Amino acid sequence: MLFKVADDWKQNLPPEDEVRMNNIIKRVAKHRNAFRASKDVKVAQLWCALLEMEKNQENTSKDMRKLRMIIEGFADVIKRVESEDKKLIESLEKF
């Protein structure tokens, strides 16, 4: 070949995506012993990346459930206060 091809394909990604990709690769590296023991290292490495993405999605879902519970709690408090205010106004109108 006349041209040397850069092996770091990540450099062709937008900068913020390259940072994300490097973070994914670091997380997948934790499973190095597992995927290196495979006959098809590349496929096993992809499965490990999928595992890390699944863990990330699960953590995000847990956080969303917690936020939803907090918001629902606030909504219940607001409804209760509005109901009490309405009763107070009705009582004052009768007075």
Backbone bond lengths (Angstrom), bond angles and torsions (degrees), N, CA, C in turn:
res aa  C-N    CA-C-N  psi(-1)  N-CA   C-N-CA  omega(-1)  CA-C   N-CA-C  phi
1 M - - - 1.452 - - 1.528 109.18 -
2 L 1.308 114.43 147.74 1.448 119.77 178.99 1.518 113.01 -84.37
3 F 1.343 115.42 -27.57 1.455 119.88 -176.70 1.517 109.89 -112.63
4 K 1.314 114.62 139.53 1.457 119.28 176.27 1.529 108.04 -82.47
5 V 1.317 116.28 126.94 1.456 121.41 -179.73 1.522 108.72 -92.26
6 A 1.311 115.29 125.95 1.471 119.75 178.54 1.515 109.18 -69.39
7 D 1.307 116.42 131.68 1.458 120.92 -178.57 1.526 111.56 -83.42
8 D 1.321 117.72 -14.16 1.458 119.95 -179.28 1.527 109.46 -88.51
9 W 1.319 115.71 79.70 1.457 122.94 -177.63 1.516 111.86 -62.95
10 K 1.327 117.55 -22.16 1.468 120.93 -178.90 1.523 112.23 -63.69
11 Q 1.326 116.70 -24.65 1.461 120.01 179.76 1.525 111.81 -65.58
12 N 1.320 116.61 -17.77 1.466 120.48 178.65 1.527 112.58 -84.41
13 L 1.306 116.32 -5.86 1.470 120.85 177.19 1.526 109.06 -81.35
14 P 1.331 116.53 156.99 1.473 118.24 170.91 1.540 108.47 -59.10
15 P 1.328 118.01 148.77 1.477 120.63 -174.35 1.532 114.30 -52.23
16 E 1.336 117.22 -43.28 1.471 118.35 -178.27 1.534 111.14 -67.79
17 D 1.341 117.55 -32.32 1.460 120.45 177.49 1.525 111.17 -73.42
18 E 1.319 116.62 -33.68 1.464 119.74 177.11 1.530 110.15 -63.84
19 V 1.321 116.66 -39.79 1.465 120.90 177.46 1.528 109.71 -62.95
20 R 1.327 115.67 -45.80 1.472 119.38 178.48 1.525 111.09 -60.68
21 M 1.322 116.30 -44.88 1.463 120.51 -179.36 1.528 110.44 -60.84
22 N 1.312 117.55 -42.77 1.462 120.39 178.51 1.523 111.42 -63.12
23 N 1.325 117.27 -36.92 1.469 120.60 177.00 1.528 110.97 -65.51
24 I 1.324 116.58 -40.73 1.466 120.50 177.66 1.526 109.50 -62.52
25 I 1.314 116.20 -46.09 1.466 120.63 -178.72 1.532 110.76 -60.94
26 K 1.321 117.01 -38.77 1.468 120.29 177.87 1.526 110.70 -64.18
27 R 1.344 116.39 -41.63 1.469 119.20 179.41 1.527 111.17 -67.22
28 V 1.315 116.82 -38.06 1.464 120.74 179.80 1.528 110.56 -68.48
29 A 1.320 116.95 -30.72 1.468 121.01 -178.91 1.528 111.71 -59.54
30 K 1.335 117.13 -22.28 1.472 119.89 177.61 1.526 110.88 -61.85
31 H 1.323 116.50 -24.04 1.466 121.45 -177.18 1.531 111.86 -99.18
32 R 1.326 116.43 17.48 1.465 121.88 -174.44 1.530 112.16 -53.61
33 N 1.321 117.51 -44.55 1.465 120.02 -178.93 1.525 111.13 -61.18
34 A 1.321 117.16 -36.15 1.465 120.33 -179.06 1.524 111.08 -70.70
35 F 1.333 118.38 -51.64 1.466 117.61 -174.68 1.524 113.07 -74.89
36 R 1.318 117.79 -24.14 1.469 118.98 176.19 1.528 112.09 -72.03
37 A 1.322 116.52 -20.88 1.465 120.44 178.58 1.531 111.66 -81.05
38 S 1.314 117.46 -5.90 1.459 122.01 -178.14 1.524 111.28 -82.02
39 K 1.340 115.61 154.62 1.461 120.29 173.99 1.529 110.16 -69.90
40 D 1.324 115.55 -34.02 1.468 120.83 179.28 1.527 107.97 -115.60
41 V 1.320 116.32 86.74 1.465 123.11 -172.84 1.528 111.31 -58.78
42 K 1.320 117.52 -42.59 1.461 120.59 -176.30 1.526 111.98 -63.15
43 V 1.316 116.44 -43.12 1.466 119.79 179.41 1.528 109.88 -67.38
44 A 1.317 117.05 -42.88 1.465 120.40 178.68 1.529 110.43 -62.56
45 Q 1.333 116.52 -37.37 1.464 120.27 178.72 1.528 110.31 -65.30
46 L 1.317 116.84 -39.21 1.472 120.13 176.30 1.527 111.32 -64.17
47 W 1.334 116.63 -39.73 1.465 118.87 177.50 1.532 110.80 -64.62
48 C 1.319 116.37 -36.69 1.471 119.48 176.84 1.526 110.21 -66.27
49 A 1.330 117.42 -37.33 1.466 120.49 176.25 1.525 109.65 -64.34
50 L 1.315 117.07 -40.74 1.458 120.59 177.44 1.528 110.72 -63.19
51 L 1.308 116.78 -40.01 1.463 121.32 176.64 1.521 110.80 -59.49
52 E 1.330 117.09 -45.24 1.461 120.63 179.07 1.530 111.53 -64.07
53 M 1.310 117.55 -38.91 1.466 120.71 178.42 1.536 110.48 -66.59
54 E 1.323 116.00 -37.95 1.468 120.83 177.74 1.531 110.48 -63.95
55 K 1.327 117.00 -42.50 1.472 120.73 177.69 1.527 110.30 -62.25
56 N 1.311 116.11 -42.04 1.456 121.09 179.11 1.528 110.49 -62.69
57 Q 1.315 116.64 -43.78 1.466 121.27 179.72 1.531 110.50 -65.09
58 E 1.314 116.73 -38.87 1.464 120.78 179.01 1.531 110.86 -64.96
59 N 1.322 116.93 -42.07 1.468 120.59 177.54 1.528 110.96 -63.81
60 T 1.314 116.44 -40.28 1.463 120.72 177.84 1.525 110.31 -63.59
61 S 1.323 116.62 -41.72 1.467 120.46 178.74 1.530 111.33 -63.13
62 K 1.324 116.65 -40.76 1.467 120.53 177.67 1.523 110.35 -61.77
63 D 1.325 116.07 -44.67 1.460 119.96 178.86 1.528 110.99 -62.13
64 M 1.319 116.85 -40.66 1.468 120.94 179.50 1.536 110.58 -64.34
65 R 1.336 117.06 -40.65 1.470 119.79 177.67 1.526 110.85 -62.19
66 K 1.336 116.56 -41.87 1.462 120.16 178.09 1.524 110.71 -62.18
67 L 1.322 116.99 -44.96 1.464 120.56 178.57 1.524 111.08 -62.71
68 R 1.324 116.43 -40.76 1.460 120.44 179.18 1.526 110.52 -61.55
69 M 1.341 116.44 -41.36 1.468 119.89 179.00 1.524 110.55 -64.40
70 I 1.317 116.77 -40.93 1.462 120.33 179.12 1.522 110.33 -63.63
71 I 1.322 116.61 -46.36 1.466 121.11 -179.54 1.523 110.61 -63.45
72 E 1.328 116.96 -42.47 1.466 119.93 178.08 1.525 110.51 -62.92
73 G 1.338 117.43 -37.04 1.455 120.92 177.37 1.520 111.17 -63.38
74 F 1.343 116.46 -43.50 1.455 120.31 176.50 1.522 111.03 -62.79
75 A 1.331 116.23 -40.61 1.467 120.32 -179.82 1.523 110.32 -62.85
76 D 1.330 116.93 -40.70 1.468 120.26 178.50 1.531 110.87 -63.51
77 V 1.321 116.79 -42.26 1.472 121.04 179.00 1.522 109.55 -62.92
78 I 1.319 117.14 -44.12 1.470 120.68 -179.97 1.522 110.50 -62.66
79 K 1.331 117.35 -43.44 1.473 120.58 178.51 1.528 110.61 -61.17
80 R 1.331 116.13 -43.00 1.465 120.29 -179.29 1.524 110.65 -63.93
81 V 1.340 117.29 -43.96 1.461 121.40 179.55 1.525 109.76 -64.35
82 E 1.331 117.55 -43.67 1.464 120.61 179.02 1.526 110.96 -62.59
83 S 1.330 116.63 -38.74 1.461 120.55 178.46 1.531 110.28 -65.36
84 E 1.329 116.53 -42.97 1.455 120.42 178.49 1.529 110.66 -65.15
85 D 1.328 116.91 -40.04 1.470 120.71 177.91 1.534 110.51 -63.23
86 K 1.327 115.65 -41.17 1.462 119.99 -179.67 1.530 109.99 -63.83
87 K 1.332 116.84 -43.36 1.463 120.67 178.50 1.520 110.64 -62.91
88 L 1.327 117.06 -40.59 1.455 121.70 179.28 1.529 110.74 -63.55
89 I 1.331 116.38 -43.87 1.474 120.60 179.17 1.518 110.24 -64.00
90 E 1.331 117.13 -43.89 1.468 120.11 178.24 1.532 110.61 -61.28
91 S 1.327 115.79 -40.69 1.473 120.01 179.47 1.521 110.56 -64.43
92 L 1.337 116.20 -41.47 1.467 120.05 179.20 1.529 111.29 -67.29
93 E 1.314 117.27 -35.84 1.473 120.51 178.85 1.517 110.96 -66.49
94 K 1.325 117.80 -35.34 1.467 121.22 178.21 1.512 110.50 -71.57
95 F 1.295 116.50 -30.64 1.449 121.20 -178.01 1.504 108.86 -70.58
